[in-house]
Amino acid sequence: MRLGFRLVKGLSNDHAAQLIANRMPLYENIDDLWRRGDIPVQAIERLAEADAFRSLGLDRRSALWAIKGLADAPLPLFAAADRGLNQPRPEIIEPHVTLPPLTEGGEVVEDYRTAGLTLRRHPLDFLRPALASRGIMRCGDLEGVRDGRRVWLAGLVLMRQRPGTAKGVMFVTIEDESGVANLIVWKNMLERNRRILIGASCLGIRGTLQREGEVEHVIVREVEDLDPMLRTVGRDDDAHTHTGLKITARDFR
């Protein structure tokens, strides 16, 4: 549980500890968590944005809607009456509202924005038709490519390394929905394309496959910033279905 809370951006360790300490009996709904969890409404919103209320039957949009009706603390008269009845009552009773759900792509974007990962589809899975139309293959298909062949790949940047002993060479690992690919960027290539190679969250690369035994990597010959394409994930929602949160390539880091 603590490990899961650590992934929620904006949720402090103290608030996570309070939720765990007060969770027995288990929280029945958001109103119950608000009363017994002993954390501010802002922290509950961070949980809702991270889609943490599925166990209560609420998606992130429905949870955020429910939280909008909460104050910073229960009203004193209601709290006193509840203590006398030994049974909390909701302070606001509103009619049920059915909210339009986020699209699957929108859910993935919000997962990355609030937790830095997703258990849903990989972002590049949504872009695969457009990538395939350009001849960009999947990283997982490199296994069937012969040594020395030219390849065109795309993926989210997982890691960049520039060891001091590598004489200016950069090692990059990218990931798509099928797997990962390890890239080697020679010094002159890095110098010509520094902005893209250092700053982009999603790279498109043309390169040469090199394989020695079980070791496989791609020597980068050309590089492209695919962040503009990445930003389109989740934008197929109708205007009224957005959470109002800005989608950027940094959300996928």
N, C-alpha and C positions, 0 to 999 in steps of 0.2 A: 504493500500500500504506500509506504513512504517513498519507495523508488518511483512509483507512478506519479505521486504528487511532485516529485523533483522535476519532472518533465514539463510541468505546467508553468509557462512563463508568467512571471509577475506574482506567483504565490509564494509567500515567505515560509521559511521552515517553521516559525512559531505558529502560523495559522494552520499549517498542515498537521502539526502536533496537536493543536487544539481540536481539530476535527476528529482525529484518531482517538483522543482521550475521551471525547464525549459521544462516541458513536454507538454505544450500547445502552438501550436497545437500538437496533439499526434505524437510521433516519427513514421516515415514511415518505416525506416529500420535501420540497424546498423550504416551505414555511417551517417545518419541523427542524430542518438543518439550521435555518436562520436563528431560531430560538435557542437550540441546544448547542450548536456548533461553536458559539462564542467567537465568531470572526466577523469582520465588517462586510457590508454588502459588496464592496469593491472586490474583496477576495472571492466571494461567491460568484461574481460575474466572471472572474478569471477562470474558475472551474467550468462555468457554463460555456465560455468561449472555447475551452479545450474539450468540449463534448463529454463532460464527466458525469452527466446525469442520465445517461442511457439506462442505468440500472433502476432509475425511478420512472422509466417510461417516457422521458422527455428528450427530444433532440436539442441541439444547441440553440436553435431559434426559439423553440417553445420555452426552454429554460430561461433564456434571456428575457423573454416577454413576462414570465412569472416574476422574475427578480425586479422588474421595473416597478412593481407595486409594493416593494419593501422599503421601509424606512431604515435609518441607521440603527434603531433599537425599537423594541415593542413599546407601544404607548403605555404609560404607567397604569392607567385605570384598567386596561385590558389585562396587563400582566398581573395586577393584584387579583382581579377576578379569576384569572386562570389558576393562580396558586390556590385560591379557595376551592375551586372545582377539581383541582389536580388534573386538569385536562386542557391543554392549550386550544384556543379557537382562532381561526384565521381572522385577522383584523379587517380584511377587505374580501368581499365575496363578489366575484366578477363572473359574467356569463362566459361559457366556454368559447374560445376563439380557435378556429382551425387556420393555422398559418401555412402559407405555401412553403414547401420544403426547399432546401438548397439542392442544386443538382449535385451529382456525384463528384464532378470536377470542383465545384465550390466547396464541398466537404473536404476534399483533399487539400485544397489551398488553406482552409482554416486549420486543418490538422498541423500542417507545417508551420503556420504562423504562430500557433499557440503552444505547440509541443515539440516542434522541430522534426517530426516524423509522422508517418501515417501507417495504419494497418489496412488501408484501402488500396486502391489501384495506384501504381506508380505514376507520377505526373507525366512521364514521357509516353505512357500507354495511351493517354488521350491525344498525344501529338503524333502517334505512329503513322496514321494514314498520310499526313502531310509530309512526314520524314521519308516514308517509303516512296512517295511520289517523286522525291528528289534523289532517290537511289541510296539513301542512308540506311545501312544495315543495322541489325541489333548486335550489341556486344556479345550476347550469348551465342551468336552464329560464327564467331571468329574461329571456333574449334574446327570448322569444316573448310577453312581457307588455307591455301598452301603458303608456305614460307616464301616471303619476297613479293607477295601480291599487294597491290594497292587497295586500300579499304577506305570507306567513308563512314564515320561513326558520329554519334551524338550522345550526350549524357550529362547528368548533374555532376558537378565537381565534388568529390568526397574528400580529396586530400591533395595538397601541393607540398612538395618537399624540395629544398635546395641544399643538400649537404655541403659542408664546407670543402669536402674532399672531391666534389664532383666537377670542379672547374667551371662553374656557371651553368651546369646542366640542371634542368628542372624535371622532377618526376611527378606526374599527375595521375590520379585514379579517377575515372568517371564511371557513372552507373546509369543504366537504363532499366526498363522493366524486366529484362532478361538476364542481367548480370553486370559484371564490371569489366573494364578494360584498363590496362596499365599503359601509360603514355610516357615517352621520352621526348623532351623538348631540348634540342641543342641550343647552345648559348646564343648563336646568331639569330635563330628563330625567336627566342625569348626576347631579345633586344628589339626586334622589329615589331613584335606583337605583345609587348609588355602589358598594355592596358587591358587587353582582352584576357590574356592568360592569368593575370593577377586578379582582375576584378569581376569577370563574368561568373555567374552561378551555373550556367548551362553552356557547354561548348559543342560546336560542330567541328570535326577535324578530318582532314584527308591525310593519310599516312601510309607507311609501308609496314606490313606485318613482319616481325622477326620472331622466329621460334627456335629455341635451342633446348632440346629435351622437353621437359615439362614447363620451361620458362617461356612466357609469351608476352610480347609487348609491341607497341606500335610507335614507330618513329614519325613524329609529326612533321608534315610538309606544308600544310595550310591549316589555318584556324579561323573559326567564325564565331562571333558572339550570338548565341541563340536566346539570350534573355528576352528580347522582344517577343519571340514565339512562346517562350515559357509563360510570359505574362497573360497569354490568352487562355490558359487553363482556368476553367471556372467562369469565364465570361460569357458562356452560352446561356447563363441564367437570364430570365426576363428581368427587366429593371426593378420590378417590385419584389424580387426574391432575394436580392442581395442583403447581406447583413449591414452594409454601409461601411465595410472595412476595405481599405485600399489594398489591392493585390500588387505585390512587387516581386521581382526575382529573388530578393533577399529573404522572402518568406520561405523559400525552399532550402535555405542553408541550415 
